[in-house]
Amino acid sequence: MSSRIYLDYCATTPIHPDVRKQILRALDVDFGNPSSMHWAGMDSKQLMSQARADVAEGIGCHPDEITFTSGATESDNLALFGTLRLFPSEKAHLITSAIEHHAVLHAAHLLEQDGYAVTYVPVDGHGVVDPDDIRRAICPNTRLISIMSVNNEVGSIQPVAEIGKIAREHDVHFHTDAVQSIGLFNVNVDELNADLLSLSAHKIYGSKGIGTLYVRSGSNLSPMIFGGPQEHSLRAGTENVPGIASLGAAINLVREHRGEERARLSDLRKYLVNGLQAFGPNVSVNGAEETTAPHIVSVSFTGADAEMMQILLNHAGIAVSLGSACNSKSLEPSHVLTAMHLPQEQIESTLRISLGMPTTHEEIDLLLDAITRILPRVIVR
């Protein structure tokens, strides 16, 4: 194959040219330290303030409610540790789900080690949380509920607005990781009833190493990084202005194209799913179409060696994932597919294909042609 095909947009996305312009401006022109009281610092601070306003407008909040971080992992950690550690361990309870990103799950496990109570609610066979399970799990000491908006492995869309409403009825703070939803869905913190919300730039055509945590006005958090008053004293350290500029530009980009891109990718996903299902009954797409994001396809080739399949696709110039990028070096089975109670042979034969702005029908055709050639070579049982 003469050209490479990238189909792993859930792992990361290329920087869009419009975003790159803002990064270069921050690198070459507005390069000052935003804390400096001279023209260079003030120019840099102005660029950062504009990006903060753009992010705030993108999710329907006030700019003062935006805290810039190094990425969604830090934002998730800050949401969980920052909320729970305001209370003694015996007086704080966290509710989350079995399919969260490891940035949430590993933080939850550490909180458990410190004596905090954590409830992991299950999901159904399509990877969706039942809000009634959240309601039943709430107790007098529940301080935070953390449920992602769209799962990064199977694309299951969670009923976060309903869950947020339940949290509000019980006076419990609600956090959602919206990394995989912000690019294609309207994300509004009031409509979601969210008190905390995590975002990352590199999943929406911005640069790596920058994210944000929305913190509703009046919410208290315990900081994790100390040393200065930056970011409302929640995250000390000189700000990553080029990254912040990229996040603001990326939010503007996806807001402008969200509707048309969601429709385009929905059609493209249906085309891909139809092509995959034509391989026969041993090929199954995980999750229900009506509750799955349009840019993610989790597909199992039961009886095939998914790792070998990924290797051969890579040799053909096609990039796909075995699951989430954060789990690709792990020998453990996907915690998401396990929580969905899929058979082990189905879990072991699963690929994740994720679509993005550059994806075309021609690329999908080339992927399907490659699978046609490769699949007979990777059947192990």
N, C-alpha and C positions, 0 to 999 in steps of 0.2 A: 504494500500500500504506500503510495507516494506521499500522502499527507496524514497528519495525526488528527484523531477525533477525541475531543474531551467531553466526557459524559459523567463528570463527578462534581457537579456544581454545588452539591450539599457540603462537600469538603472545603472548597474555596472557589472563588470566581476570579477571572482576570480583571484587572483595573480598567475601567471604562475611560476612553479618551477625555471626556468631560471632567471626570474625577481627577485624572492625571494633571490636568491644567491647574487645579486648585492645589494639588500637592506641590507642584513645581513652584507655584507662587510662594507657598510657605517656606520652601527650601531656599529660593533664590532672592526673593524680595522681602517678604515679611518674616525674616529669620530670627528676630529678637526674642529675648526671654520675656514672656507676657508679664512677669512680675517687675520688670525694669521700668523706671519712671522717666525714661527718655523716649525720643521719637521711635526708635527701633522696637522698644518694648510695647509702646502704645499701638503701633501698627499691627504687631503680632497679636496683641490682645483684642484688637478690633476684628481681625480675621477669625479668631477663636470665638468671639461673641456672636458673630454672624452665623458661624457653624452651629453654635449652641441654639440660636433662635431657629435655624432650619430644622434641626432635630426635634426641637420642641413642637414646632408647627406640624411636623410629620406624624407625631403621635398625639397631638391635641393637649399639650400641657404648657405650663409657663417655663421659660428658659431657666429660671432659678431652680427648677425641679430636675434638671439634667446634671448628672455627675459623670464626667468622662473617666474611663478606666482603660486598662490594657487590652480589654476584650471581654467577650461574654462570659468566659470562665471566671474572670475576676469579678464581674458583675454578679454572677450567680453566687459566688462565694460570699461577696459582701452582703447580698440580700439575706442569705441564710445565717452566716455567722454574726453579721451586724444586728440582726433582729433577735436571734435567740440568746446571744450573750449579754443582752441587756438584763436578763433575768437569771436567778439561780437555776441550776440544772433541774432541780426537783419541782420547779414551778413553770417549766416551759416545755411545750409539746409541739412538734412539727408534723405536718401532714404533707406527703408528696406521693408520687406514683412510682410503680415498679419500672416504668419505661423512660424515666427522665435521662437527660444527658448526664454523663459521669461528673460533670462540673457540679451538678446538684447532688447526685447519689453519693459521690465520695465525700462531699462536705457533710451530708446527712450521716454517713457512717462515722465520721470523726466526731460529730456532735453526740452520737450514741456512745462512743467511747468516753466522752466527757460526762456522761450521765444524763443526757437529755433524752426524752422519750420521742421516738419517731414512728409514725405509722406510714406504711407503704401500701397504698390502695392498689388493687388489681386493675387489669384492663380486660376487655372482652376479646374475642377471637379476631377482631379487626384492629385491635390496639387502641381502643377508645375507653376513657375513664367514664364511669357512671357517676354523675353528680350526687346521687343518693348515697353512694359509698363514702363520699367526702362528708356529707351531712352526718352520717352515722359515726364517722370517726372523730368528729369534733367533741372536745371535752372542755371543762372549765379552764384548763391550763394551756389550751391550744393558742399559740402566739402567731403562727404563720402557716399558710397553705401555699405550696409551690407546685404549680402544674404548667408544663410547657404548652405553648399554643399549637405547634405542629411538630410531630416527632421527626427527628432527623434521619431515622433509619427506614421507616415504612411510610412516612408521610401522613400518619393519622392526625386528623384535625380534632382537637380537644374542645369540649364545650366550656371554654374558659369564661365567657361572659356569665353563664349560669353559675359556674363555680365561684366566680368573684362575687356574685349576688348573694350566694349562700354565706360566703365569708363575711360580707358586710352585715348581713342579718345577725351574725353571731359576734360582731365586733372583733373579727380576726383579720389580720393583715393578709393580703393576697399578693403573691409574686408569680409572674409568668415569664418564662424564657421565650421571647418572640423572635428569635434569630431566624427561623425558617419560615416565618409568616410575614414579616415586614415587607418582603420583596413583592409579594403577590396579593396580599390581603390588606384591607383597610384596618389599621391598628390604631385604636383610639383608647386611651387609658380610662376615660370615663365610661365608655360603652362596655369595656371589659371589666369595669369595677376593680381595676388594678391599683395597688398601692406601690408596687415595685415592678419594674419591667426591664429586662435585659435585651441589649442589641449588640450586634457586631458588624463592623464595616466590611470585612473581607468576604462575607456571604452575600453582599449586595453590590459587588463591583467596586469596593473601596479597598484600602490597604490593610494589611495585617497589623496586629499590635494595637488596635484601637477599638473601643466599644463604649457603651454607656449604660448606666443604671438610672432609670427614672425613679425618683423618690418623691412620693406625694407630699406636698407641703403639710407640715405638722407631724410627719413620721420621724421617729428617732432611730438612728443606727449607730452602732459602735464601730469606729473605724478600724481598719486592719493595717494601714500603712501610716506611719507617723514621721513628722519632720518639718511640717510647714502647713500654712493655712489654705493651700490650693484645694479646689473642688469642694468648697463648703466645709473644709477641714475633714473630709471623709477620705481623701486620697492625697497625701503629701507628695511633693516632687514636681519638678518643672514639667509642664504639660507638653505632650507630644503634639505640637501644633500642626505639622504636616498630616499626621494621622487624623486629628480632629477635623481639619479642613476636608479631608477625604470623606469622612463620615457624613458631614453636612452635605457635601455634593452628592454622595451616594443616595442619601435619603431623598434629596430633590429629584434625582434621576428615577428612582423606582416609583415615586409618587406620580411623576409625569406619565410613565408608561404602564402603570400597574394594571389598569383595566384591559387594555389591548394585549398586554403580555400574558395575563392570566387566561384570556380567551384563546390566544395562539397556542400556549403550552397545553391547555386542556385538549385541544384538537390533536396536538402532536402526541400527547400521552395516549389518547385513544388509539391513534394510528400505531404506536409502538406496542401497546397491549394487545391489539388485534394480531399484530405480526408475531408476537411471542406465543400467544395462545394457539396459533396455527401449527406450532411444533408438536402439539398433541397433549393427551391427558396428563402426562407427567410434568407438565409445565403449569405452574399456578402463580398468579399474581396475588400477593399478600395485601389484605386490607380491602375494604369496600370502596367502590368508585366514588360514592356520594360523600364519604367521610375521609377522602384522601386528597392531599394537596396535588395540584396539577404538574408539579415539577419533579415528583419522586415516583419511581417504580421499584418496588421490592419484588423480585421474581425468583421463584424456586424451581430448579431443574432437578426434580427428585430422581435420585440414582446417579447423579453426576457429581464430579469433584469440582466444587465451585472455585477452590483455590487454583487448581490447574486451569480451569476455564478463564479465570482472570489473567493468569500468566500468558496464556495463548492469545487472548484478546489484546493484551499489552504488546506482545510480539507483532500483532497485526496493526499496531498503532492506535488502539482504542483503549481509552482510560475509563474504567468503571471501578466500583468498590465492592468489597465483600460485605460491607456493612457500614457503620460509621467510621470516619477516618481515624477518630480517636481510639478505635478498638481494633484497627486493622493488624496490629502487631501482637494481639492477644491470642492465645490458644484457647481461651474460654469461648463457649458458644455465645451468640448474641443474647444479651439480657432482655432485649426487646422481643425478639422472636420466641424466646423461652417463656416470657410472661404472657405471650399470646397463646401458649400451649400448643405450638406447632410440633409435629413429630421431629425427632432428632435428625432423621435422614433428610427431612425438608429444610431444617435449619442449616445443616451442613452443605446444602446445595444452593444457597441463596446468594444472589448478587443484588447490589443496589445500583440502579441507573438513575442519574439525576440530570435534569435538563436546565438550560439557561438561555439567556438572550441570544447567544450566537448559534444555538442548536437549530438544525435544518432537517427537513424531510429527507434530504439526500444522505445526511449523516445517519439517520435512523435506518435507512435502507442498507447502508454499508455495514452497520452493526448487525442487522438481521442476516445479511449475507455471510458475515464472518461467523455468526453463531451456527448457521447451517453447516459450515465446513468444520467447525470445532466440536460441536456437540457430540457427534459419534465417537470422537477421540477421548472424551472425558467421562463416558459412562463406566461406572465402577461396579454397579450391581443392578 
